[in-house]
């Protein structure tokens, strides 16, 4: 009878949350969510989304400062989304330029083939040179543009990580009270 009474006073009701994130962000979410009172229960890899992970969390329903923790958690999630967007931007503009140059090179090469088939050998050679260049240059342009964009975006990413650490520090302070 004594054990039954003791267990009734220690009852904890939990709320649960499942989130699907990219594998690159898994550790950020696992570390960050603990500061909002969440405990990681487990992870699984969904078949539909290759490169993503479903994380299962739980926390006490009667946690103190729940409204403020929820607000800080949304701010944390927004910062992580901004970081992911900035990381993607490194490759987006570089890819667009590289694909554009490759497309122009392919068009020149197609013109060269059609000129050759029409027995216009000089025109075929003239069009083949930019065609081959249009197939070689995209690699170097992609690398150069990505490097420049990375140098430009890295300070913003670092600021967002600093903001995440500040938000987590505030949330952790609310849990301690």
N, C-alpha and C positions, 0 to 999 in steps of 0.2 A: 504494500500500500504506500509506503514511504517513497519508493522509486517512482511510482505513478504520479504522485504529487510533484515530485522534483522535475519530471519531464514536462508536465503541464506548464510550469513556469519558464521553461527554456524553449518553448515552441518558437520557431522562426518561420514565417511565411516568406516565400521567395517570389520574385518576378523574374521572368526569363526573357532573353533577347538573343535572336539569331541574326548575324550579319554576314553578308558575303562580300569579301574584299579581295583585292589582287594579292597574289603571293608576296609581292614586293612590299606591301603595306602591312602584312600580317603582324610583324613584330611591333610596329608602331601602335597598332590597335591593341594588341595584347598588353603592352606596357601601359598605354594611356588609359584604357578602360579600368584598370585596377585603381586608379586615382579617383574614379567616380563611384567607387563602391562595388564594382562588378568583379566577379570571380570567373576566370576562364574554366569552363567545364570540359571542353574538348573542341577539336577541329575535325572537319571532314572535307574531302575534295569532291565537289559536285561534278557529275559527268557532263552536264550541259555547258558549263563555263570552264574551259580549259585555262589554266593559269590563275584560277581564283580559289579561295578557301572559304568555307562556311565556318564561322566561329560561334560557339554557343557559350553564352554568359548567364550568370545568375547573380542576384543581389537581394538583400533584405528588403522586404516591402516597406518596412517602417523605418527606413534609414532617415537620419536627421538631415535637414537642409536639402531635401529632395528636389525642390523646385530650382534652387540655385545650382545644384549639381547637374540637373537636366539642361539648364541654360548653358553652363560651362561645357557640358558634353557636346551640345550642338555646335558651339564655337570650335571645339576640338575637331569635330567631324568636318566642319567647313574648312579649317586650316589644312587638314589632310587632303581634302578634295582639291584645294588650291595647289598644294604641292604636286599632286598627280597631274594636274593640268599643266603646270609649269614644266614638269618632266617631259610630258608629251610634246610640248611646244618646241623642245630642242630638236625633235626629229621631223615635225610637221613641215616647217618651212624648207628645211633642207631636202626633204623628200619631194616636195612640190617642184622645186627648181631642178632637181636631178631627173625627175620624170619628164619634165618639160623639155630639157635638153635632149634626153634620150628619144623622145617622140620626134623632135625636129631631125635628129640624126637618122632615125628610122625612115622618116619621110624622104630625106635626101637619098638614102640608100635605095628606097623604092623607085625614086626618080632615076637613079643610076641604072637600075635593072631594066626599067622600061626604055631608057635611052639606048642601052646595049641591045635590047631586043629589036629596036627600031634602026639598028646599024648606025648609031651616032656615038662612036667610040670616044671621041674627045669630050663630049658632053657627059658621057657615062663616067669617065675618069674624074672630071671636074666635080660631079655630084657625089662620087664615092669618097673623096677626101673629107668633106664635111660630114658625110655619113659615118665614116669610121671615127672621126673626132667626136661626133655626137654620141657614140657608144662608149668612148673612153673617158671623156671629160666628166660625165655625171658622177663617177666614183670620187674624183678629186673635189668636185664642187660640193658634193654631199658632205664629205669629211671636213672641208673648210668651213662651210656654213654651220654645220653642227658644232664645231669647235667654237666659233664666234658666238653662237647662240648660247652655248653652255657657259661661256665666260660671262655673258650678259645676264643670264637667268640665275646663276648660282647664288649671288648675294640675296636675291628675293627668296629663294628656297631656304637659305640659312635664316633669314628673318622669320619666315613662317615656322621653322622648327623652334626658334626662340620663343615665338608666340605660343606654340604648343606646350613648351616646357613651363611657361608662365601660367597658362590655363591649368595644367596638371598640378602645378604647385598650389594654386589657389584652391582647387578642388580637394587636394590632399589635406590642406589646412582646414577645410570645412568638415572633412571626415573625422579629424582628430578632436574637434570640439565636442 
